[in-house]
Amino acid sequence: MKSELGTLMQLGYVVKDIEATMRELIDVFGIGPFLCVDDIAMVGAEHRGVTLDTHLKVAFSYMGTAQIEVIQPLDDQPTVYQEFLSSGRSGLHHLGFWPEDFDRAYDKLTTAGYRPALHMRMDPLPANYYFDPPDGGTVMVELSHATPGKAEHYRVLREFVADWDGNNPIRHYRTRDDLAADIGAPALTATRL
């Protein structure tokens, strides 16, 4: 799906129990396999103007070309993920886009009333932002630069998932590097802002 924000790349879920959520998505919707990184350190992220380091458990799969990302916070650091769970919600948290013109997409969102809530780097990306929706909306928007390394990493991941034969539906990895090595993808690394 294309929009002025770029291609819709991801449906991001935030949950308290990632294992139960992966199991439901596999059993009910046939989505899988899930490639789960048991501890991703989000290093030097800026959440509402405060720099923090936090840890997440994150699983990836695909439904067609859209990535399904499931996130479970592993600590109590204040993040957009903890805010979501603390409000009593669980489930669809954000829509992720990779705009061709990042600055234009950023301006479009802020003009429409969206406000940056979380900023981080990865790959090392110049920018990766989560935006609060305006007027009490419920779904955040994530804008991320599509660097060649990131695009290749997720292309390999998508193809790996597309070849799933139904066996081993949940695969756990200690780190992102372990996941990348297992599927033959370039590594992604988080860097400080």
FIKE-820898 format. One line per field, with one value per atom (N, C-alpha, C): residue number from 1; residue in one letter; atom name; y, z, x. Coordinates in steps of 0.001 Angstrom, whole numbers. Layout:
BEGIN
i = NUM, ...
aa = a, ...
at = CA, ...
y = Y, ...
z = Z, ...
x = X, ...
end
This chain:
BEGIN
i = 1, 1, 1, 2, 2, 2, 3, 3, 3, 4, 4, 4, 5, 5, 5, 6, 6, 6, 7, 7, 7, 8, 8, 8, 9, 9, 9, 10, 10, 10, 11, 11, 11, 12, 12, 12, 13, 13, 13, 14, 14, 14, 15, 15, 15, 16, 16, 16, 17, 17, 17, 18, 18, 18, 19, 19, 19, 20, 20, 20, 21, 21, 21, 22, 22, 22, 23, 23, 23, 24, 24, 24, 25, 25, 25, 26, 26, 26, 27, 27, 27, 28, 28, 28, 29, 29, 29, 30, 30, 30, 31, 31, 31, 32, 32, 32, 33, 33, 33, 34, 34, 34, 35, 35, 35, 36, 36, 36, 37, 37, 37, 38, 38, 38, 39, 39, 39, 40, 40, 40, 41, 41, 41, 42, 42, 42, 43, 43, 43, 44, 44, 44, 45, 45, 45, 46, 46, 46, 47, 47, 47, 48, 48, 48, 49, 49, 49, 50, 50, 50, 51, 51, 51, 52, 52, 52, 53, 53, 53, 54, 54, 54, 55, 55, 55, 56, 56, 56, 57, 57, 57, 58, 58, 58, 59, 59, 59, 60, 60, 60, 61, 61, 61, 62, 62, 62, 63, 63, 63, 64, 64, 64, 65, 65, 65, 66, 66, 66, 67, 67, 67, 68, 68, 68, 69, 69, 69, 70, 70, 70, 71, 71, 71, 72, 72, 72, 73, 73, 73, 74, 74, 74, 75, 75, 75, 76, 76, 76, 77, 77, 77, 78, 78, 78, 79, 79, 79, 80, 80, 80, 81, 81, 81, 82, 82, 82, 83, 83, 83, 84, 84, 84, 85, 85, 85, 86, 86, 86, 87, 87, 87, 88, 88, 88, 89, 89, 89, 90, 90, 90, 91, 91, 91, 92, 92, 92, 93, 93, 93, 94, 94, 94, 95, 95, 95, 96, 96, 96, 97, 97, 97, 98, 98, 98, 99, 99, 99, 100, 100, 100, 101, 101, 101, 102, 102, 102, 103, 103, 103, 104, 104, 104, 105, 105, 105, 106, 106, 106, 107, 107, 107, 108, 108, 108, 109, 109, 109, 110, 110, 110, 111, 111, 111, 112, 112, 112, 113, 113, 113, 114, 114, 114, 115, 115, 115, 116, 116, 116, 117, 117, 117, 118, 118, 118, 119, 119, 119, 120, 120, 120, 121, 121, 121, 122, 122, 122, 123, 123, 123, 124, 124, 124, 125, 125, 125, 126, 126, 126, 127, 127, 127, 128, 128, 128, 129, 129, 129, 130, 130, 130, 131, 131, 131, 132, 132, 132, 133, 133, 133, 134, 134, 134, 135, 135, 135, 136, 136, 136, 137, 137, 137, 138, 138, 138, 139, 139, 139, 140, 140, 140, 141, 141, 141, 142, 142, 142, 143, 143, 143, 144, 144, 144, 145, 145, 145, 146, 146, 146, 147, 147, 147, 148, 148, 148, 149, 149, 149, 150, 150, 150, 151, 151, 151, 152, 152, 152, 153, 153, 153, 154, 154, 154, 155, 155, 155, 156, 156, 156, 157, 157, 157, 158, 158, 158, 159, 159, 159, 160, 160, 160, 161, 161, 161, 162, 162, 162, 163, 163, 163, 164, 164, 164, 165, 165, 165, 166, 166, 166, 167, 167, 167, 168, 168, 168, 169, 169, 169, 170, 170, 170, 171, 171, 171, 172, 172, 172, 173, 173, 173, 174, 174, 174, 175, 175, 175, 176, 176, 176, 177, 177, 177, 178, 178, 178, 179, 179, 179, 180, 180, 180, 181, 181, 181, 182, 182, 182, 183, 183, 183, 184, 184, 184, 185, 185, 185, 186, 186, 186, 187, 187, 187, 188, 188, 188, 189, 189, 189, 190, 190, 190, 191, 191, 191, 192, 192, 192, 193, 193, 193
aa = m, m, m, k, k, k, s, s, s, e, e, e, l, l, l, g, g, g, t, t, t, l, l, l, m, m, m, q, q, q, l, l, l, g, g, g, y, y, y, v, v, v, v, v, v, k, k, k, d, d, d, i, i, i, e, e, e, a, a, a, t, t, t, m, m, m, r, r, r, e, e, e, l, l, l, i, i, i, d, d, d, v, v, v, f, f, f, g, g, g, i, i, i, g, g, g, p, p, p, f, f, f, l, l, l, c, c, c, v, v, v, d, d, d, d, d, d, i, i, i, a, a, a, m, m, m, v, v, v, g, g, g, a, a, a, e, e, e, h, h, h, r, r, r, g, g, g, v, v, v, t, t, t, l, l, l, d, d, d, t, t, t, h, h, h, l, l, l, k, k, k, v, v, v, a, a, a, f, f, f, s, s, s, y, y, y, m, m, m, g, g, g, t, t, t, a, a, a, q, q, q, i, i, i, e, e, e, v, v, v, i, i, i, q, q, q, p, p, p, l, l, l, d, d, d, d, d, d, q, q, q, p, p, p, t, t, t, v, v, v, y, y, y, q, q, q, e, e, e, f, f, f, l, l, l, s, s, s, s, s, s, g, g, g, r, r, r, s, s, s, g, g, g, l, l, l, h, h, h, h, h, h, l, l, l, g, g, g, f, f, f, w, w, w, p, p, p, e, e, e, d, d, d, f, f, f, d, d, d, r, r, r, a, a, a, y, y, y, d, d, d, k, k, k, l, l, l, t, t, t, t, t, t, a, a, a, g, g, g, y, y, y, r, r, r, p, p, p, a, a, a, l, l, l, h, h, h, m, m, m, r, r, r, m, m, m, d, d, d, p, p, p, l, l, l, p, p, p, a, a, a, n, n, n, y, y, y, y, y, y, f, f, f, d, d, d, p, p, p, p, p, p, d, d, d, g, g, g, g, g, g, t, t, t, v, v, v, m, m, m, v, v, v, e, e, e, l, l, l, s, s, s, h, h, h, a, a, a, t, t, t, p, p, p, g, g, g, k, k, k, a, a, a, e, e, e, h, h, h, y, y, y, r, r, r, v, v, v, l, l, l, r, r, r, e, e, e, f, f, f, v, v, v, a, a, a, d, d, d, w, w, w, d, d, d, g, g, g, n, n, n, n, n, n, p, p, p, i, i, i, r, r, r, h, h, h, y, y, y, r, r, r, t, t, t, r, r, r, d, d, d, d, d, d, l, l, l, a, a, a, a, a, a, d, d, d, i, i, i, g, g, g, a, a, a, p, p, p, a, a, a, l, l, l, t, t, t, a, a, a, t, t, t, r, r, r, l, l, l
at = N, CA, C, N, CA, C, N, CA, C, N, CA, C, N, CA, C, N, CA, C, N, CA, C, N, CA, C, N, CA, C, N, CA, C, N, CA, C, N, CA, C, N, CA, C, N, CA, C, N, CA, C, N, CA, C, N, CA, C, N, CA, C, N, CA, C, N, CA, C, N, CA, C, N, CA, C, N, CA, C, N, CA, C, N, CA, C, N, CA, C, N, CA, C, N, CA, C, N, CA, C, N, CA, C, N, CA, C, N, CA, C, N, CA, C, N, CA, C, N, CA, C, N, CA, C, N, CA, C, N, CA, C, N, CA, C, N, CA, C, N, CA, C, N, CA, C, N, CA, C, N, CA, C, N, CA, C, N, CA, C, N, CA, C, N, CA, C, N, CA, C, N, CA, C, N, CA, C, N, CA, C, N, CA, C, N, CA, C, N, CA, C, N, CA, C, N, CA, C, N, CA, C, N, CA, C, N, CA, C, N, CA, C, N, CA, C, N, CA, C, N, CA, C, N, CA, C, N, CA, C, N, CA, C, N, CA, C, N, CA, C, N, CA, C, N, CA, C, N, CA, C, N, CA, C, N, CA, C, N, CA, C, N, CA, C, N, CA, C, N, CA, C, N, CA, C, N, CA, C, N, CA, C, N, CA, C, N, CA, C, N, CA, C, N, CA, C, N, CA, C, N, CA, C, N, CA, C, N, CA, C, N, CA, C, N, CA, C, N, CA, C, N, CA, C, N, CA, C, N, CA, C, N, CA, C, N, CA, C, N, CA, C, N, CA, C, N, CA, C, N, CA, C, N, CA, C, N, CA, C, N, CA, C, N, CA, C, N, CA, C, N, CA, C, N, CA, C, N, CA, C, N, CA, C, N, CA, C, N, CA, C, N, CA, C, N, CA, C, N, CA, C, N, CA, C, N, CA, C, N, CA, C, N, CA, C, N, CA, C, N, CA, C, N, CA, C, N, CA, C, N, CA, C, N, CA, C, N, CA, C, N, CA, C, N, CA, C, N, CA, C, N, CA, C, N, CA, C, N, CA, C, N, CA, C, N, CA, C, N, CA, C, N, CA, C, N, CA, C, N, CA, C, N, CA, C, N, CA, C, N, CA, C, N, CA, C, N, CA, C, N, CA, C, N, CA, C, N, CA, C, N, CA, C, N, CA, C, N, CA, C, N, CA, C, N, CA, C, N, CA, C, N, CA, C, N, CA, C, N, CA, C, N, CA, C, N, CA, C, N, CA, C, N, CA, C, N, CA, C, N, CA, C, N, CA, C, N, CA, C, N, CA, C, N, CA, C, N, CA, C, N, CA, C, N, CA, C, N, CA, C, N, CA, C, N, CA, C, N, CA, C, N, CA, C, N, CA, C, N, CA, C, N, CA, C, N, CA, C, N, CA, C, N, CA, C, N, CA, C, N, CA, C, N, CA, C, N, CA, C, N, CA, C, N, CA, C, N, CA, C, N, CA, C, N, CA, C, N, CA, C, N, CA, C, N, CA, C, N, CA, C, N, CA, C
y = -1172, 0, 1233, 2133, 3366, 4534, 5469, 6711, 7790, 9022, 10092, 9842, 8948, 8596, 7504, 6987, 5901, 4583, 3513, 2189, 1757, 1220, 643, -635, -622, -1750, -2634, -2088, -2826, -2549, -3612, -3512, -3885, -2928, -3138, -3353, -4465, -4815, -4688, -4225, -4167, -4966, -5914, -6853, -7139, -7675, -8084, -9489, -10331, -11721, -12055, -11880, -12062, -13524, -14462, -15879, -16232, -15776, -16046, -15359, -14156, -13436, -14121, -14542, -15272, -16529, -17263, -18502, -18228, -17149, -16802, -16452, -15641, -15239, -16437, -17404, -18625, -19492, -19790, -20743, -20217, -18932, -18378, -17820, -17125, -16424, -17071, -18078, -18758, -17936, -16921, -16092, -16784, -16882, -17496, -17793, -18224, -18384, -17025, -16996, -15798, -15969, -14957, -14907, -13929, -14456, -13677, -13413, -12142, -11739, -11494, -12258, -12258, -11021, -10254, -9027, -8055, -7062, -5985, -4773, -4290, -3087, -1876, -1041, 214, 1246, 1586, 2353, 3828, 4694, 6132, 6667, 5992, 6501, 7751, 8628, 9836, 9721, 9585, 9448, 10710, 11464, 12711, 13623, 13707, 14615, 14064, 12827, 12213, 11041, 11025, 9934, 8732, 7554, 6348, 5160, 4122, 2820, 1859, 1040, 102, -1213, -2240, -3569, -4081, -4699, -5209, -6634, -7412, -8702, -8447, -8776, -8407, -9603, -9860, -10950, -10384, -11019, -10569, -11719, -11404, -12311, -11431, -12045, -11292, -11851, -10953, -11307, -10626, -11398, -10798, -9988, -8728, -7872, -7026, -7086, -6295, -7083, -6459, -7084, -7007, -8120, -8151, -8126, -7087, -6936, -7005, -7841, -7952, -7582, -6628, -6068, -6294, -6767, -6853, -6134, -5055, -4408, -5370, -5297, -6159, -5408, -4116, -3331, -2264, -1436, -421, 972, 1058, 2360, 3014, 4325, 5006, 5080, 4377, 4373, 4422, 4608, 4562, 3183, 2166, 800, 639, 1102, 1015, 1880, 3057, 3924, 3207, 2534, 1811, 728, -81, -1155, -600, 468, 1065, 1671, 2023, 2579, 1482, 220, -894, -1489, -1004, -1515, -2594, -3385, -4399, -4696, -4826, -5110, -4144, -3789, -2920, -1583, -1254, -65, 974, 525, 1494, 926, 1858, 1556, 2093, 1265, 1670, 1944, 3105, 3524, 3805, 3531, 3875, 4891, 6165, 7168, 7356, 7596, 7918, 9298, 10223, 11567, 11729, 11400, 11374, 12736, 13803, 15143, 15546, 15199, 15532, 14774, 13484, 12682, 13209, 13562, 14127, 15406, 16298, 17550, 17299, 16318, 15998, 15554, 14707, 14232, 15363, 16157, 17219, 18290, 18566, 19506, 18976, 17652, 17027, 16854, 17307, 17255, 16110, 15282, 14214, 14829, 14299, 14837, 13751, 14026, 13029, 12672, 11359, 10887, 10112, 9399, 8570, 8696, 8861, 9017, 8098, 7325, 6428, 6252, 5673, 5359, 3858, 3386, 1992, 1869, 1118, 682, 1453, 2587, 3643, 4578, 4582, 5436, 6879, 7833, 9217, 9513, 8812, 9074, 7916, 7683, 6715, 7264, 7651, 8348, 7610, 7654, 7288, 8584, 8694, 9896, 9569, 10431, 10354, 10829, 10146, 10625, 11847, 12700, 13890, 13544, 14415, 14364, 13008, 12387, 11144, 9932, 10011, 8846, 7681, 6485, 5307, 4638, 4907, 4206, 5198, 4869, 5697, 5427, 6318, 6139, 6117, 5175, 5112, 5450, 6406, 6730, 6282, 5603, 5085, 5243, 5660, 5715, 4301, 4117, 2811, 2817, 2610, 2550, 1245, 1175, -68, -1276, -1103, -2213, -2701, -1777, -2151, -2821, -2252, -2835, -4259, -4498, -5837, -6792, -6334, -7170, -7669, -6751, -7131, -7864, -7642, -8441, -9909, -10150, -11519, -12136, -11371, -11867, -12228, -11354, -11602, -12872, -13056, -14250, -15506, -15399, -16537, -16962, -16005, -16296, -16857, -16323, -16770, -18245, -18753, -20157, -21110, -20631, -21439, -22682, -23819, -25087, -25530, -24659, -24985, -25546, -25910, -26443, -25319, -25595, -24666, -23247, -23060, -21797, -20604, -20880, -19798, -20119, -19216, -19408, -18285, -18661, -17668, -17437, -16162, -15748, -14868, -14989, -14179, -12719, -12473, -11104, -10953, -9699, -9422, -10037, -9979, -10545, -12045, -12742, -14181, -14455, -13657, -13793, -13562, -12465, -12133, -13254, -13782, -14849, -16109, -16429, -17649, -17597, -16422, -16330, -15758, -15399, -14877, -13439, -12641, -11233, -10335, -9127, -8173, -7819, -7599, -7246, -5818, -5575, -4221, -3904, -2694, -2319, -1011, -949, 300, 1183, 2480, 3423, 4553, 5186, 6306, 7496, 8262, 9509, 10500
z = 0, 0, 0, -932, -1024, -532, 83, 489, 424, 751, 801, 1892, 2810, 3855, 3394, 2205, 1704, 1796, 1695, 1716, 3143, 3358, 4652, 4780, 5673, 5815, 7001, 8012, 9266, 10024, 10615, 11614, 12936, 13847, 15098, 16261, 16952, 18109, 19377, 20447, 21751, 22708, 23406, 24235, 25528, 26514, 27775, 27682, 26814, 26709, 25244, 24817, 23413, 22978, 23887, 23534, 23211, 24038, 23789, 22510, 22252, 21052, 19795, 19812, 18646, 18410, 19471, 19352, 18726, 19172, 18613, 17134, 16773, 15370, 14473, 14999, 14252, 14136, 15275, 15307, 14656, 14852, 14344, 12928, 12660, 11385, 10430, 10886, 10021, 9708, 10532, 10324, 10983, 10272, 10848, 9768, 10146, 11513, 12121, 13440, 14135, 14512, 14187, 14529, 15692, 16879, 18110, 18695, 18856, 19503, 20964, 21842, 23250, 24030, 23517, 24212, 23217, 22823, 21974, 22864, 22914, 23690, 22807, 23217, 22536, 23257, 22659, 23320, 22942, 23947, 23698, 22979, 23121, 22513, 23255, 22553, 23179, 23232, 24444, 24654, 25334, 24602, 25106, 25728, 25028, 25426, 26441, 26906, 27898, 27255, 27369, 26808, 27737, 27156, 27965, 27202, 27938, 27393, 27913, 27039, 27459, 26720, 27195, 26598, 26198, 25020, 24465, 23972, 24010, 23334, 22091, 20906, 19664, 18724, 18147, 17182, 15849, 14771, 13414, 12592, 11770, 10740, 9628, 8674, 7572, 7242, 6768, 6171, 4810, 3766, 2463, 2541, 2131, 2190, 3454, 4278, 5519, 6655, 7297, 8447, 9649, 10367, 11641, 12718, 13526, 14613, 15929, 16846, 18160, 19197, 20059, 21028, 22447, 23313, 24741, 25485, 26217, 27021, 28087, 28341, 29347, 30632, 30665, 31871, 31995, 33011, 33272, 32779, 31922, 31383, 30697, 30848, 30191, 28683, 27950, 26487, 25941, 24645, 24025, 24199, 24356, 24544, 25952, 26972, 28346, 28530, 27921, 28019, 27495, 26374, 25737, 26671, 27229, 28126, 29427, 29950, 31204, 31073, 29849, 29621, 29538, 29694, 29648, 28265, 27310, 25950, 25673, 24658, 24153, 22736, 21813, 20428, 19469, 18404, 17368, 17977, 17823, 18437, 17406, 16289, 15300, 13887, 12937, 11519, 11135, 10514, 10162, 8677, 8337, 6945, 6682, 5454, 4976, 3852, 4172, 3119, 2231, 952, 28, 342, 724, 1122, 2609, 3467, 4904, 5420, 5019, 5515, 5130, 3915, 3459, 4290, 4531, 5335, 6764, 7320, 8677, 8734, 7770, 7727, 7564, 6740, 6530, 7841, 8574, 9844, 10860, 11022, 12029, 11657, 10371, 9919, 10223, 10174, 10461, 11962, 12796, 14241, 14954, 14233, 14882, 15534, 16690, 17424, 17727, 17475, 17766, 19253, 19536, 20918, 21234, 20247, 20446, 19218, 19455, 18382, 18680, 17681, 17864, 16550, 16638, 15457, 15378, 14123, 13905, 12504, 12319, 11023, 10487, 10876, 11739, 10928, 11239, 10545, 11014, 10109, 10546, 11455, 11254, 12083, 12009, 13118, 13226, 14310, 13945, 14860, 15029, 16250, 16525, 16799, 16251, 16403, 17135, 18116, 18759, 17767, 17696, 16828, 17438, 16608, 17139, 17752, 18621, 19142, 19690, 20450, 21112, 20204, 19019, 18138, 18816, 18302, 19018, 18420, 17165, 16529, 16224, 16711, 16426, 15000, 14509, 13206, 13441, 12792, 12831, 11447, 11380, 10141, 10296, 9285, 9358, 8011, 8047, 6816, 6305, 5017, 4395, 3811, 4676, 4195, 3427, 2569, 1823, 2738, 3845, 4762, 5415, 5828, 6454, 5439, 4243, 3202, 2877, 2788, 2493, 3647, 4876, 6047, 6024, 5841, 5884, 4629, 3498, 2300, 2558, 3123, 3427, 4453, 5478, 6497, 5873, 5012, 4357, 3513, 2754, 1922, 2771, 3887, 4796, 5310, 5732, 6245, 5135, 3917, 2804, 2466, 2767, 2469, 3612, 4609, 5788, 5402, 5923, 5636, 6746, 7739, 8825, 10061, 9930, 11072, 11845, 13119, 13958, 13878, 14322, 14116, 14923, 16036, 16828, 17016, 16546, 16635, 17487, 18545, 19468, 19190, 19295, 19115, 20297, 20719, 21841, 21431, 20225, 19760, 18310, 17859, 16439, 15548, 16013, 15219, 15029, 16066, 15951, 14913, 14933, 13941, 12541, 12353, 11037, 10526, 11396, 10992, 10584, 11310, 11021, 9664, 9284, 8020, 6879, 7171, 6141, 5743, 6709, 6446, 7009, 6442, 7050, 8457, 9357, 10744, 10813, 11763, 12104, 13488, 13693, 15003, 15439, 16709, 17278, 17637, 17418, 17762, 18570, 19380, 20199, 19331, 19792, 19099, 19243
x = 851, 0, 895, 685, 1465, 621, 1270, 626, 1689, 1305, 2302, 3330, 3032, 3987, 4945, 4730, 5564, 4821, 5556, 4969, 4664, 3460, 3140, 3939, 4912, 5825, 5491, 4797, 4719, 3431, 2901, 1848, 2512, 2597, 3307, 2354, 2522, 1706, 2548, 1933, 2582, 1713, 2356, 1606, 2368, 1650, 2279, 2859, 2305, 2734, 2990, 4228, 4582, 4419, 4686, 4570, 3123, 2181, 765, 293, 780, 366, 887, 2162, 2682, 1863, 1559, 796, -572, -1254, -2568, -2461, -1475, -1328, -1015, -283, 15, -1237, -1873, -2985, -4250, -4554, -5809, -5660, -4538, -4401, -3406, -2687, -1721, -489, -211, 971, 2162, 3258, 4445, 5461, 6630, 7089, 7406, 7474, 7920, 9382, 10167, 11577, 11689, 11955, 11853, 13235, 13561, 14809, 14474, 15106, 14727, 15144, 16096, 16490, 17119, 16348, 16865, 17073, 18303, 18603, 18344, 17404, 17140, 18001, 19130, 20181, 20085, 20023, 20048, 18831, 17695, 16463, 16016, 15335, 14797, 13282, 12755, 11319, 10797, 10013, 9419, 10471, 11620, 12686, 13668, 13456, 14339, 15072, 16404, 17193, 17139, 16944, 16868, 17425, 17757, 18101, 17045, 16511, 15476, 15668, 15001, 15119, 13745, 13697, 12453, 12662, 11605, 11556, 10715, 11244, 10574, 10549, 9380, 9216, 8768, 9253, 8949, 8385, 7392, 6919, 6342, 5689, 5090, 3719, 2859, 1585, 1615, 1925, 2191, 3463, 3388, 4571, 4630, 3584, 3555, 4190, 5158, 5792, 4857, 4779, 4072, 5153, 5148, 6117, 5347, 5829, 5202, 6256, 5923, 6870, 6359, 7249, 6965, 8088, 7776, 8809, 9337, 10646, 11263, 11610, 11330, 11589, 10513, 10628, 9604, 9993, 11003, 11400, 10196, 10045, 8925, 9156, 8350, 8426, 7000, 6881, 5554, 4931, 5746, 5239, 4652, 5393, 4894, 3651, 3636, 2454, 1214, 1371, 272, -263, 645, 215, -356, 248, -221, -1615, -1992, -3331, -4389, -3956, -4896, -5080, -4297, -4432, -3389, -3679, -2773, -3223, -2277, -2651, -1996, -2733, -2175, -1768, -502, 79, 483, 1084, 1556, 1547, 1490, 1669, 3031, 3855, 5211, 5351, 5904, 6102, 7575, 8008, 9348, 9179, 9115, 8886, 10109, 9851, 10942, 11499, 10631, 11038, 10696, 11663, 11420, 10965, 11657, 11323, 9907, 9502, 8144, 7104, 7352, 6422, 6357, 7516, 7574, 6724, 6919, 6159, 4664, 4303, 2879, 2232, 2920, 2363, 2237, 3288, 3227, 2199, 2041, 1017, -381, -537, -1832, -2077, -1123, -1327, -640, 93, 868, 2102, 2490, 3627, 4641, 5943, 6977, 6977, 7043, 7056, 8332, 8852, 10043, 10927, 12229, 13197, 14368, 14792, 15939, 16671, 17859, 18653, 18853, 19022, 19355, 19932, 20955, 21490, 22686, 23209, 22656, 21757, 20510, 19548, 19690, 19537, 19532, 18344, 17238, 16061, 15082, 14421, 13339, 12429, 11219, 10322, 9002, 8488, 7100, 6356, 5141, 4323, 3030, 2682, 1374, 322, -816, -1890, -2570, -3161, -3846, -5199, -5657, -7023, -7432, -6558, -6927, -7020, -6425, -6406, -5713, -5902, -5425, -4199, -3868, -2752, -1628, -438, 736, 1204, 2047, 2694, 4194, 4881, 6333, 6855, 7763, 8471, 9910, 10413, 11769, 12453, 13718, 14497, 14738, 14613, 14866, 16278, 17251, 18628, 18830, 19835, 20076, 20291, 21033, 21264, 19989, 19148, 17877, 16959, 16883, 16036, 16470, 17766, 18273, 17996, 18212, 17937, 16494, 15560, 14155, 13701, 14360, 14054, 14394, 15574, 15980, 15034, 14675, 13756, 12402, 11883, 10586, 10638, 11721, 11848, 11991, 12700, 12842, 11471, 10665, 9332, 8437, 8554, 7710, 7942, 9126, 9450, 9090, 8358, 8032, 7246, 7656, 6988, 6030, 5796, 4885, 5568, 6827, 7568, 8253, 8543, 9284, 8690, 7441, 6740, 7257, 7958, 8543, 10017, 10866, 12307, 12886, 13572, 14124, 15605, 15992, 17386, 17765, 18996, 19478, 19601, 20136, 20376, 19916, 19853, 19570, 20639, 21893, 22985, 22811, 22344, 22093, 21008, 19953, 18886, 19434, 20161, 20713, 21614, 22458, 23371, 22607, 21539, 20776, 20089, 19590, 18846, 19691, 20943, 21830, 21549, 21119, 20804, 21896, 22058, 22985, 22513, 23452, 23115, 22607, 21711, 21243, 21758, 22222, 22718, 22092, 21760, 21245, 22434, 22297, 23351, 22757, 23585, 23104, 22770, 21785, 21426, 22563
end
